[in-house]
Amino acid sequence: MPGRDLTGPVTIINRFEVKGDTDRFERMFREHSQFLRRRTDFDFLVTVRLADHPHVYVHLGHWRTLRAFRDTVHDETFLGHVERLEPLVETEVDQAVSVGRVLRDNARVGAESVVLLRARVGGDWRAFERRFAALADRLGEADGFGGSDLLRSLLRPALYTGVLWWRDADSLERALDSEPVQAARQELERGAEVSLERTRHVAYERVID
C-alpha cells in the first residue's frame, strides 16, 4: 500500500469459511495465533465464530505498526502456517484502522456475547462514525456492556467493521431489544447498508512479552 505510514497501527481482519473439520481448524489456527502473539509490535487478537454459521470465523489481529505486520508476513514460520491452513478455508482479508474504541469490560470466552457489524457507507462517512458513537453511548447505559470498536477499511474506505461486546449473552439480548438502542440503530442505517452478526467469543489474547 504505497504512501501508508509504516509506523502507524493496523488491524488485519480475516474472515475464514472452514470447508471441513472446524476442530482441526481451531487447533491449527491457535498455533498460528500463538506465533503472532510473540511477534514484535503485535498488540492483541480477537477471534469469534458466527452463531448462525458456525463454520465461519472472524479473526482480528491488532498491530501497533504496519511495518511489524509486513515483516511478519514474510517470515518463514508465518508462510508455513498459511500453507497448511489454506486448503482448509476460504478467506476474505481486509486491513483497517480503528476510528473509535470504547473499552469497559471483557466478553466471556465461549459466550455468544459479541456482535459484528458490517456496513457499506454510501453517504457522509463522518456522520456514520458519529452515529456509531451514539449507538455505543446508548449501549453503554445498560448493564453488562463491555465495549465497542469501529474499524474503517484501508483498502475499501466505504466499508466498516464494528465490534460490540457484552459480558454475557443475557446482557446482549437486553441491550439490543431496548427502545433507545433500536432508535440509535435506525439512525445508523441512514446512508449506510448495515448488517449485524451474532457470534460466539472464541479468544481474546494480548501480546506475549
C-alpha positions in Angstrom: 0.0 0.0 0.0 2.0 3.0 -1.3 2.0 6.0 0.9 1.0 4.3 4.1 2.8 5.2 7.3 4.6 2.1 8.3 4.8 3.3 11.9 1.1 3.6 12.4 -1.3 0.9 13.7 -3.3 -1.5 11.6 -5.9 -4.2 12.2 -5.9 -7.3 10.0 -9.4 -8.7 9.6 -9.6 -12.3 8.4 -12.9 -14.0 7.7 -12.5 -17.8 7.4 -15.1 -20.1 5.9 -14.0 -23.5 7.0 -14.5 -26.3 4.5 -14.1 -29.3 6.7 -13.4 -30.1 10.4 -13.7 -26.9 12.5 -12.0 -28.6 15.5 -8.9 -29.2 13.3 -9.0 -25.7 12.0 -9.2 -24.2 15.6 -6.2 -26.3 16.7 -4.1 -25.2 13.7 -5.2 -21.6 13.9 -4.5 -21.4 17.6 -0.9 -22.5 16.9 -0.7 -19.7 14.3 -2.2 -17.2 16.8 0.4 -18.0 19.5 3.1 -17.4 16.9 1.6 -13.9 16.2 1.5 -13.1 19.9 5.2 -13.4 20.1 6.0 -11.0 17.3 7.4 -7.5 17.8 4.7 -4.8 17.9 1.8 -7.3 17.9 -0.8 -5.9 20.2 -3.8 -8.2 20.7 -6.2 -10.6 18.9 -9.9 -11.3 18.9 -11.5 -14.4 17.3 -15.2 -15.0 17.0 -17.4 -17.7 15.4 -20.7 -16.9 13.8 -23.7 -18.2 15.7 -25.8 -18.8 12.7 -23.0 -20.1 10.5 -20.6 -22.0 12.9 -18.2 -22.9 10.1 -17.4 -19.1 9.7 -14.8 -17.4 11.9 -13.6 -13.8 12.0 -10.2 -13.0 13.4 -9.0 -9.5 14.2 -5.3 -9.1 14.7 -4.3 -5.7 16.0 -0.7 -4.5 15.3 1.0 -1.5 16.8 2.7 -0.8 13.5 2.1 -1.7 9.9 5.8 -2.4 9.5 5.7 -5.2 12.0 2.8 -6.9 10.2 4.6 -6.6 6.8 7.7 -8.1 8.3 5.7 -10.9 9.8 4.0 -12.0 6.6 7.4 -12.6 5.1 8.6 -14.8 8.0 9.1 -18.5 7.1 7.0 -19.7 10.1 4.1 -17.5 9.0 4.3 -18.7 5.5 4.4 -22.3 6.7 1.2 -21.8 8.7 -0.6 -20.2 5.8 0.4 -23.1 3.5 -1.1 -25.6 6.0 -4.3 -23.6 6.7 -5.0 -22.6 3.1 -6.6 -25.9 2.0 -9.0 -25.8 4.9 -10.6 -22.4 4.3 -12.0 -19.8 2.0 -10.5 -16.5 3.2 -11.6 -12.8 3.0 -9.0 -10.3 4.2 -9.1 -6.6 5.0 -6.8 -4.1 6.6 -8.4 -1.5 8.8 -7.8 1.2 11.3 -9.8 1.9 14.5 -11.7 5.2 14.4 -13.5 4.8 17.7 -12.9 2.4 20.6 -14.6 2.1 23.9 -13.2 -0.4 26.5 -15.0 -1.2 29.7 -15.0 -4.9 30.3 -14.1 -8.2 28.7 -16.5 -10.6 27.0 -16.6 -14.1 28.4 -14.9 -16.6 26.2 -17.4 -19.2 25.0 -20.4 -17.0 25.3 -22.5 -15.7 22.4 -21.9 -12.1 23.6 -20.2 -10.4 20.6 -21.9 -8.7 17.7 -20.1 -7.9 14.4 -21.5 -5.0 12.4 -20.7 -4.7 8.8 -21.5 -1.5 6.9 -21.1 0.0 3.5 -21.5 3.7 3.7 -23.0 5.5 0.7 -23.2 9.0 2.2 -21.3 11.1 4.7 -18.8 8.8 6.4 -18.3 11.4 9.2 -22.0 11.3 10.0 -21.8 7.4 10.1 -19.0 7.5 12.5 -20.9 9.9 14.8 -23.9 7.7 14.7 -21.9 4.6 15.6 -20.5 6.6 18.6 -24.1 7.5 19.6 -25.1 3.8 19.3 -22.2 2.9 21.6 -23.2 5.6 24.1 -26.8 4.1 24.2 -25.4 0.7 24.7 -23.2 1.9 27.5 -26.2 3.0 29.5 -27.1 -0.6 30.1 -25.5 -3.1 32.5 -23.1 -5.7 31.0 -21.8 -3.6 28.1 -18.1 -4.4 27.5 -17.2 -2.0 24.8 -17.0 -1.4 21.0 -14.6 -0.8 18.2 -15.3 0.8 14.8 -12.8 -0.2 12.1 -12.6 1.6 8.8 -11.2 -0.3 5.9 -7.9 1.0 4.4 -8.5 -1.0 1.2 -12.1 0.0 0.7 -12.8 3.2 2.7 -16.6 3.0 2.4 -16.6 -0.3 4.3 -16.6 -0.6 8.1 -16.4 -3.4 10.6 -17.9 -2.7 14.0 -17.3 -5.0 17.1 -19.7 -4.7 20.1 -19.4 -7.0 23.1 -21.0 -7.7 26.4 -20.0 -9.7 29.5 -22.6 -12.3 28.7 -25.3 -13.3 26.2 -28.2 -12.2 28.5 -26.8 -8.6 28.7 -26.5 -8.5 24.9 -30.2 -9.6 24.5 -31.5 -7.0 26.9 -29.4 -4.2 25.3 -30.4 -5.0 21.6 -34.1 -5.2 22.5 -34.2 -1.8 24.2 -36.0 1.1 22.5 -33.1 3.6 22.8 -30.7 1.1 21.1 -33.3 0.3 18.4 -33.7 4.0 17.6 -29.9 4.5 17.5 -29.6 1.5 15.1 -32.2 3.0 12.8 -30.2 6.3 12.8 -27.0 4.3 11.9 -28.7 2.8 8.9 -29.4 6.3 7.3 -27.0 6.4 4.4 -25.5 3.0 5.0 -26.2 -0.7 4.4 -25.8 -2.3 7.8 -25.9 -6.0 8.8 -25.4 -7.5 12.3 -24.0 -10.9 13.0 -24.2 -12.6 16.4 -21.1 -14.5 17.3 -19.5 -16.7 19.9 -16.4 -15.3 21.6 -13.6 -17.8 20.9 -10.5 -15.9 22.0 -9.1 -12.6 23.3 -5.4 -12.6 23.9 -2.7 -10.0 24.2 0.9 -10.0 23.1 3.3 -12.3 24.8 6.3 -10.3 26.1 
